[in-house]
Amino acid sequence: MQRAGLTVCLLTSATCSTRTVTGYTWTSPCPLDISARVVRTRQRHTCMALEPSLEQEVLRRRNLAIISHPDAGKTTLTEKLLLYGGAIVQAGAVKAKGEQRRATSDFMELEQQRGISISSTVLQYEYQGRVVSILDTPGHQDFSEDTYRTLAAADNAVMLIDAAKGLEPQTRKLFEVAHLRRLPLFTFVNKLDRPSLSPFEVCDEIEQEFGIACTPVLWPIGSGDRFKGVLNRQTGMVHVFARGQRGGMAEEVGTVPLDDPRLQALIDDDELYEQLLEDAEVIDELLPPLDLRRVWNGEMTPLFFGSAWNNFGVQLFLDAFMEMGAPPTARTIEENQSGDFTSGAVESGAEVVDPTSDAFSGFVFKLQANVNPKHRDRLAFVRICSGRFEKGMKVKHARLKGKELTLSQVQTLMGSERSTVKGACYPGDVIGINNPAGTFAIGDTLYTGAKRISYSKIPSFSPEVFARCINPQPSKYKQFSKGLEQLLNEGAVQQLRERGDTGGGVPILAAVGPLQFEVTTSRLENEYGVTAALERLSYSHARWALAGWEAVDAAAADGKLLGVYKLQDVHNRPVLLFPSEWKMKAVASAVGENLQLRPYAVAPDVEERRRK
């Protein structure tokens, strides 16, 4: 079947033959089959779409999350992808000054003041007949939990590397998360307009540290002030650039084949010209050819070199990603509704839902308060996984035992800008659903089929910093309580209380890093007009005791929890704070099995709450 320039298999795996899509060739099972990454979990190769129009819309979707260490240029790359995709007219700098545009993806006041991304953002637009969803994530380690949740909604990951620094700590951590989910990984080596490592050094570092094959698609010609352009190894064409104006598109001076005699004059640097010819030979001899099936299985990363700030190679990367990126694929669902979580990767024998299934399904991966501060709104970000969504649709809430909800207030997202959904939305799309009553929690599954399903839960990880949050202005108690409640519902900072406290005591904030506290107090002041005083606590580790309070009381009675602070979370479950890693390990060794200690927690379903 021919769809949008793609050849889609309608045969069983036993008879599926070679496929060719826009110059890339592979043998069965072809990676552009919607169920390609699920072939090994089934007896039959199920490429047949239930409805051609739904299949076509699925194949049009390209969804990506950008991950990197702070200051690698992630938000700048995001802005340039929007620029070349035609979604904006001028890219905004991240550290904007004066009248300069603000970054589309950084819309919070603190983001604009500090010049950093502190919250994941969804940006969706159409390009070359495809629907692109960019999930811009924070780079700072204090916000890694938000990034983890966003990766749960992504079909592809783009790893951004600073060409001068190579792999950095946060890049390594986020790679592990993407690799755990077996996301196709595309690598963009940025800032070639500055003195950089050798591109061969970058390749070696990625292969040695991550155990993943590298295949360059765009190869750089020089670096720093001598950065001239890139060789596109897939087409054999050399693209020579001139620096564009700030925020604008780069000017392409010329594009010629590698063996064109005009190339030497175009590069205008004999040393770089000779180096390019030598590099091209070495790459062909030593580095593997592009294999999309290996890319889609997370075994190979296509490598792109460029400069997002100067726009070198950005459009070439975007065009290549449109061809190589994976469309939405099947997703694993929990078999026993256990309330725990897994990596989300498709394993052999796992039960999955195909994106072309008739029934709608999706999951909440992010909650956001005050996307538009004027409206004091609360949105749940839902990644659509299967079927077709239309405004006013009735869906079932898996965690609330299939409770039926009518979703009438639904928006599509573009940073802080929203527009009401008018037509249908499809797998791979992200929609915003109003969440005024706190109906949704991170990880919730929505569905329309007869069978109750639940996608893998998205956990809240163990916090490492703790502080009492004191209201210094009792006259503003209502604003303080409402603001804190709405911000904490986002899940970036967790709220703990003394055992038995039903809301009248001083809340204790718990976060992965101290910058989260700064964000919370800043947003309370800017968005709700109240201040907060934080009193830090001398604890560094937390564990949920899933066995419940009876087990905690028994351990305390035996003297096993001396020096441990016993609190409860918003679901009244016991949370133990430890002053040191040594103390935590000692308790775990003595009574950890009885307490069922866990470094994470997920929102309990209806049955769990009733049991407690």
C-alpha positions in Angstrom: 0.0 0.0 0.0 1.4 3.4 -0.9 0.8 6.1 1.7 2.4 9.6 1.7 5.4 8.4 -0.2 5.9 5.3 2.0 5.6 1.7 1.0 3.6 -0.1 3.7 3.5 -3.9 4.0 0.2 -5.7 3.8 1.7 -9.2 4.0 2.7 -11.5 6.8 6.2 -11.6 8.0 6.9 -14.8 6.1 6.3 -13.2 2.7 7.2 -9.5 3.4 9.8 -8.4 0.9 12.3 -5.6 0.5 11.0 -2.0 1.0 12.4 1.3 -0.3 11.5 4.6 1.2 13.0 7.8 -0.2 16.4 6.2 -0.9 16.7 4.1 2.3 16.4 0.4 1.8 16.1 -2.5 4.1 14.6 -6.0 4.2 11.7 -7.4 6.1 10.5 -6.5 8.7 10.5 -3.0 7.3 10.9 -0.2 10.0 8.1 1.9 8.4 5.5 -0.8 9.2 3.6 0.7 12.1 4.1 -2.4 14.2 7.7 -2.9 13.3 9.0 -2.8 16.8 6.3 -5.2 17.9 7.0 -7.9 15.4 9.0 -10.0 17.9 6.0 -10.0 20.3 3.5 -11.6 18.0 3.0 -14.7 16.0 2.0 -12.6 12.9 3.4 -9.5 11.3 0.3 -7.2 11.6 0.9 -4.4 9.2 -2.7 -4.2 8.0 -4.3 -0.9 9.1 -7.9 -1.1 10.2 -8.7 2.2 8.5 -6.6 3.8 5.8 -7.2 7.4 6.8 -6.1 6.6 10.4 -3.0 4.7 9.1 -2.2 7.7 6.9 -2.4 10.1 9.8 -0.2 7.9 12.0 2.5 7.7 9.3 2.4 11.6 9.0 3.4 12.0 12.7 6.9 12.7 13.9 7.4 13.2 17.6 10.8 14.0 19.2 12.2 14.9 22.6 15.5 16.9 22.8 17.8 15.9 25.6 21.2 17.4 26.6 23.4 18.8 29.3 22.7 22.4 30.3 24.0 25.0 27.9 24.5 22.6 25.0 22.1 24.8 23.0 18.9 22.7 23.3 16.3 25.6 23.3 18.2 27.3 20.6 18.0 24.2 18.4 14.3 24.0 19.2 13.8 27.5 18.1 15.6 26.9 14.8 13.6 23.8 14.1 10.5 26.0 14.5 12.1 28.6 12.2 13.0 26.2 9.4 9.7 24.4 9.9 7.8 27.7 9.2 6.2 27.8 12.6 7.8 31.1 13.6 9.2 34.0 11.5 12.2 34.8 13.8 13.9 32.7 16.4 14.2 34.0 19.9 17.4 33.8 21.8 17.3 31.9 25.1 19.1 34.6 27.0 17.1 37.5 25.5 17.9 41.1 26.1 15.9 44.3 25.4 13.6 44.0 22.5 15.0 40.7 21.3 12.4 37.9 21.0 11.9 35.4 23.8 12.3 31.7 23.1 8.9 30.2 22.1 9.5 27.2 24.4 10.6 29.3 27.4 7.5 31.2 28.3 7.7 31.3 32.2 9.0 34.6 33.7 11.7 32.8 35.6 12.8 31.0 32.4 13.2 34.3 30.7 15.0 35.9 33.6 17.5 33.0 34.1 17.9 32.0 30.5 17.2 28.4 31.3 14.5 25.9 30.6 12.7 24.8 33.8 9.7 23.0 32.4 9.0 20.7 29.4 7.2 22.4 26.5 5.1 21.0 23.6 5.5 22.6 20.2 3.5 21.2 17.3 3.4 22.3 13.6 3.2 20.9 10.1 6.2 20.6 7.8 6.6 18.8 4.5 3.1 17.3 4.8 4.0 15.8 8.2 2.8 16.8 11.7 5.9 17.5 13.9 5.7 17.5 17.7 8.8 18.8 19.5 9.0 18.1 23.2 11.6 20.6 24.6 12.9 19.4 27.9 14.9 21.0 30.8 18.6 20.3 30.8 19.4 21.0 34.5 19.6 17.9 36.6 17.2 19.4 39.2 14.5 19.0 36.5 15.4 15.6 35.3 12.1 14.1 36.5 10.2 16.4 34.1 12.5 15.2 31.3 11.9 11.6 32.2 8.2 12.0 32.0 8.5 13.8 28.7 10.6 10.9 27.3 7.7 8.6 28.1 5.6 10.5 25.6 8.3 10.6 22.8 8.7 8.3 19.8 12.2 9.6 19.1 15.0 11.3 21.1 17.5 13.9 19.8 20.7 13.9 21.9 22.4 17.3 21.6 26.1 17.4 22.3 28.4 20.5 22.7 31.1 19.9 20.1 33.8 21.4 22.4 32.9 19.3 25.5 31.6 16.0 24.1 29.5 13.8 26.5 28.6 15.5 29.8 27.1 14.0 33.0 23.5 15.0 32.3 23.7 13.8 28.7 24.9 10.4 30.0 22.0 10.1 32.5 19.3 11.1 29.9 20.8 8.7 27.3 20.2 5.9 29.7 16.6 6.8 30.1 16.1 7.0 26.3 17.9 3.8 25.8 15.9 2.1 28.5 12.8 3.0 26.5 14.5 1.9 23.3 13.8 5.1 21.6 15.4 5.8 18.2 18.2 8.2 19.0 19.4 11.0 16.7 22.6 12.9 17.7 23.2 16.5 16.8 26.7 17.8 17.6 26.2 21.5 18.1 28.4 24.6 18.3 30.8 23.7 15.4 31.2 27.5 15.0 33.4 27.3 18.1 36.7 25.4 18.5 35.7 21.8 18.7 36.8 18.2 19.3 37.6 16.1 16.3 34.4 14.6 14.9 36.1 11.2 15.0 36.7 11.8 18.8 33.0 12.5 19.2 32.1 9.3 17.4 34.5 7.2 19.4 33.3 8.7 22.7 29.7 7.8 21.9 30.5 4.3 20.8 32.8 3.5 23.7 30.6 5.0 26.5 27.1 4.0 25.2 27.9 0.9 23.2 25.8 2.2 20.3 27.0 2.4 16.7 27.5 5.8 15.1 27.0 6.6 11.5 27.6 10.2 10.4 24.9 11.7 8.1 26.2 15.3 8.2 30.0 15.6 8.4 31.6 19.0 9.3 34.1 20.9 7.2 36.3 22.6 9.8 35.2 24.2 13.1 35.3 27.5 14.9 36.0 30.5 12.6 36.9 28.0 9.8 33.6 26.1 9.9 32.5 26.2 6.3 29.6 23.7 6.0 28.8 20.0 6.0 29.0 16.9 3.8 25.7 15.1 3.5 26.8 11.5 3.2 23.4 10.2 2.1 23.3 12.4 -1.0 27.1 13.0 -1.5 26.4 16.7 -1.6 28.5 19.3 0.1 26.7 22.3 1.6 28.7 25.5 2.2 27.1 28.2 4.3 27.5 31.8 5.2 26.6 33.0 8.6 23.0 34.3 8.8 21.8 37.3 10.8 20.9 36.7 14.5 17.6 34.8 14.6 17.4 34.4 10.8 18.2 31.6 8.4 21.8 30.9 7.2 22.6 31.7 3.6 23.7 28.6 1.6 26.6 29.8 -0.6 26.6 26.7 -2.7 25.8 23.0 -2.9 27.9 20.8 -5.1 28.8 17.0 -5.2 31.9 15.9 -3.3 33.7 15.2 -6.6 32.8 18.5 -8.3 35.9 20.4 -9.3 34.2 23.6 -8.2 34.2 22.5 -4.5 37.8 23.5 -3.7 37.1 27.1 -4.8 33.8 27.1 -2.9 35.4 26.1 0.3 38.2 28.5 -0.2 40.6 26.7 2.1 43.0 24.2 0.6 43.7 22.5 4.0 40.0 22.0 4.8 39.3 20.8 1.3 42.0 18.1 1.5 40.9 17.1 5.0 37.3 16.7 3.8 38.4 14.3 1.0 40.5 12.3 3.4 37.7 12.2 6.0 35.2 11.0 3.4 37.4 8.0 2.5 38.0 7.1 6.2 34.3 7.3 7.1 33.3 5.0 4.2 36.0 2.5 5.2 35.6 2.5 9.0 32.1 3.5 10.0 29.0 1.5 9.3 26.4 2.5 6.7 23.0 3.8 7.9 20.6 1.0 8.8 17.2 2.4 9.8 16.1 -0.8 11.4 19.1 -0.6 13.8 18.3 3.0 14.4 14.7 2.2 15.2 15.8 -0.6 17.6 18.1 1.8 19.4 21.2 0.1 18.2 22.6 2.9 16.0 22.5 6.7 16.1 22.7 8.9 13.0 25.1 11.7 13.7 24.7 15.3 12.5 27.2 18.1 12.9 26.2 21.8 12.8 25.6 25.1 14.6 22.1 25.9 15.8 23.1 29.5 16.6 24.3 30.1 13.1 21.8 27.8 11.5 24.4 25.6 9.8 22.9 22.2 9.1 19.7 22.7 11.0 17.4 22.4 8.0 19.3 19.5 6.7 18.9 17.7 10.0 15.1 18.5 10.0 14.7 17.2 6.5 16.6 14.0 7.3 14.6 13.5 10.5 11.4 13.7 8.5 12.6 10.7 6.5 14.4 8.7 9.3 12.3 9.4 12.4 9.9 6.7 13.6 6.2 7.4 13.5 4.1 6.4 16.5 4.4 2.7 17.3 2.7 0.1 19.5 2.9 0.7 23.3 3.0 -1.8 26.1 0.1 -2.0 28.6 0.1 -3.4 32.1 -1.1 -7.0 32.3 -2.3 -6.9 35.9 -3.0 -3.2 36.6 -0.4 -3.6 39.3 0.1 0.1 40.0 3.9 -0.3 39.5 5.8 0.8 36.5 8.2 -0.6 33.9 10.5 1.0 31.3 7.7 1.2 28.7 9.8 -0.6 26.1 8.2 -3.4 24.1 9.4 -6.8 25.5 8.8 -10.3 24.0 5.4 -11.5 24.8 4.2 -8.2 26.1 0.6 -7.0 25.5 0.5 -4.0 23.3 -1.9 -1.5 21.7 -1.2 -0.6 18.1 -1.7 3.1 17.1 -4.1 2.0 14.4 -6.5 0.4 16.8 -10.0 1.7 16.5 -10.3 2.5 20.2 -8.9 5.8 21.4 -6.3 5.6 24.2 -3.7 8.0 25.7 -1.9 8.8 28.9 -1.1 11.9 31.0 2.6 12.7 31.1 2.6 16.2 32.4 0.5 18.6 34.5 0.9 22.4 34.2 -0.6 25.2 36.2 -1.0 28.7 34.7 0.1 28.0 31.2 -1.9 31.2 30.7 -1.5 33.1 34.1 -4.5 35.3 33.2 -6.9 32.3 33.3 -5.4 30.5 36.4 -5.8 27.3 34.3 -4.5 23.8 35.0 -3.8 21.5 32.0 -3.1 17.8 31.7 -0.9 17.0 28.8 -2.1 13.8 27.1 -0.1 11.8 24.6 -2.5 10.1 22.2 -1.4 6.4 21.7 -4.2 4.9 19.5 -7.3 5.7 17.6 -8.8 9.0 16.8 -9.7 11.8 19.4 -12.4 14.3 18.7 -13.6 17.2 20.9 -16.5 16.2 23.2 -15.5 12.5 23.2 -16.5 10.4 26.2 -13.5 8.5 27.6 -12.9 6.2 30.6 -10.4 6.9 33.3 -8.4 3.8 34.1 -7.2 4.7 37.6 -10.7 5.7 38.6 -12.0 2.2 37.7 -13.2 3.2 34.3 -15.1 6.3 35.3 -16.5 8.0 32.2 -15.6 11.6 31.4 -16.6 14.0 28.6 -13.6 15.9 27.3 -15.0 19.1 25.9 -12.3 21.6 26.8 -9.4 20.4 24.7 -6.5 22.4 23.2 -3.5 21.9 20.9 -0.3 23.4 22.3 2.4 25.7 20.9 4.5 26.7 24.0 2.2 29.0 26.0 -0.2 29.5 23.1 -3.2 27.3 22.8 -5.9 26.8 20.3 -9.2 24.8 20.7 -9.2 21.5 19.0 -11.6 21.7 16.0 -10.8 18.6 14.0 -9.5 15.1 14.9 -6.3 14.4 16.7 -4.2 11.2 16.1 -1.6 9.0 17.7 1.6 11.0 18.3 -0.3 14.2 19.0 -0.2 15.9 22.4 -3.4 17.6 23.6 -4.1 19.7 26.6 -7.1 18.8 28.7 -8.5 21.2 31.4 -7.9 19.8 34.9 -9.7 22.2 37.2 -10.7 19.6 39.8 -7.4 17.8 39.9 -9.0 14.8 38.2 -5.8 13.7 36.5 -2.5 12.5 37.9 0.7 11.9 36.0 0.6 8.5 34.4 -3.2 8.3 34.2 -4.5 6.3 31.2 -7.7 7.4 29.2 -9.4 5.0 26.8 -12.7 4.2 25.0 -12.6 0.5 24.5 -14.7 -2.1 26.4 -11.5 -3.5 28.0 -9.9 -1.5 30.8 -6.3 -0.8 29.9 -3.5 1.0 31.6 -0.2 2.1 30.1 3.0 1.8 32.2 2.9 4.2 35.1 5.1 7.2 35.3 6.7 7.4 38.8 7.6 10.2 41.1 11.2 9.6 42.0 12.9 9.8 45.4 13.5 13.4 46.4 16.8 14.5 47.9 16.1 17.9 49.4 13.4 18.8 51.9 12.1 22.0 53.4 9.2 23.3 55.5 7.2 25.8 53.5 6.0 28.6 55.8 3.4 31.3 54.9 4.8 34.5 56.4 1.5 36.4 55.6 -1.4 34.7 57.4 -3.8 37.2 55.9 -3.1 35.6 52.5 -3.7 32.1 53.6 -6.2 31.3 50.9 -4.0 32.5 48.0 -1.0 30.7 49.6 -2.8 27.4 50.0 -4.4 27.6 46.5 -1.2 28.5 44.8 0.9 25.9 46.6 -1.8 23.2 45.8 -1.9 24.0 42.1 1.9 24.2 41.7 2.5 21.0 43.7 -0.1 19.2 41.6 2.3 19.4 38.7 4.4 16.8 40.4 7.8 18.5 40.1 7.9 19.2 43.8 6.1 16.8 46.2 4.2 17.6 49.3 4.7 15.7 52.5 3.0 16.2 55.9 3.2 15.0 59.4 1.3 11.8 60.0 -2.4 12.6 60.6 -2.1 16.2 59.3 -5.3 16.8 57.1 -4.1 20.1 55.8 -3.8 22.5 58.8 -0.1 22.0 59.5 3.0 23.3 57.7 3.6 21.4 54.5 7.0 19.9 53.8 8.3 20.2 50.2 10.4 17.5 48.7 12.3 17.8 45.4 15.1 16.2 43.4 17.2 19.4 43.6 17.1 22.8 45.3 16.4 24.8 42.1 12.9 23.3 42.2 12.3 25.1 45.5 13.4 28.4 43.9 11.0 27.8 41.0 8.2 27.1 43.4 8.7 30.2 45.5 9.3 32.4 42.4 6.1 31.2 40.8 4.1 31.7 44.0 5.2 35.3 44.0 4.8 36.0 40.3 1.6 34.0 39.6 -0.2 34.2 42.9 1.1 37.3 44.6 2.3 35.5 47.8 5.7 34.8 49.4 7.0 31.7 51.0 9.7 31.1 53.6 11.6 27.8 53.3 13.2 26.1 56.2 15.6 23.4 55.0 15.7 20.0 56.7 18.8 17.9 57.2 17.6 14.8 55.4 19.0 13.5 52.1 17.1 10.4 51.1 13.5 9.3 51.0 11.7 5.9 50.6 8.1 5.0 50.4 7.0 2.2 52.7 4.5 0.4 50.5 3.6 -2.1 53.3 1.7 0.7 55.0 1.6 2.3 58.5 1.1 -1.0 60.4 4.5 -2.2 59.2 6.1 1.2 59.9 4.7 1.2 63.4 6.1 -2.4 64.0 9.5 -1.4 62.8 9.5 1.7 65.0 8.4 -0.3 68.0 11.4 -2.6 67.5 13.8 0.5 67.5 14.7 0.1 63.8 13.7 3.6 62.8 15.6 5.8 65.2 16.6 9.0 63.5 14.2 8.5 60.7 11.5 11.1 60.0 8.1 9.5 59.4 5.8 11.5 57.1 2.9 10.9 54.8 2.4 11.8 51.2 -0.8 13.3 49.6 -2.3 9.8 49.4 -1.6 9.2 53.2 1.1 6.6 52.4 4.1 6.5 54.7 7.3 8.2 53.5 10.5 7.8 55.5 13.3 10.4 55.4 16.9 9.4 56.2 19.7 11.7 57.3 22.3 9.7 55.2 22.7 7.0 52.7 24.3 4.8 55.4 21.2 5.1 57.6 18.9 4.3 54.7 20.9 1.2 53.8 21.0 0.1 57.4 17.2 0.3 57.7 16.7 -1.4 54.3 19.0 -4.3 55.5 17.2 -4.7 58.8 13.5 -4.3 57.9 13.4 -3.2 54.2 11.6 -6.3 53.1 8.9 -6.0 55.7 8.4 -2.3 54.9 8.6 -2.8 51.1 10.8 0.3 50.6 10.7 1.9 47.2 12.5 4.9 45.8 9.5 5.9 43.8 5.7 6.1 43.9 2.8 6.3 41.5 -0.7 7.6 42.1 -2.8 4.8 43.6 -5.9 3.6 41.8 -9.4 3.4 43.3 -9.0 -0.1 44.6 -5.8 0.7 46.4 -7.3 3.7 48.1 -10.2 1.6 49.3 -7.9 -1.0 50.7 -6.1 1.6 52.7 
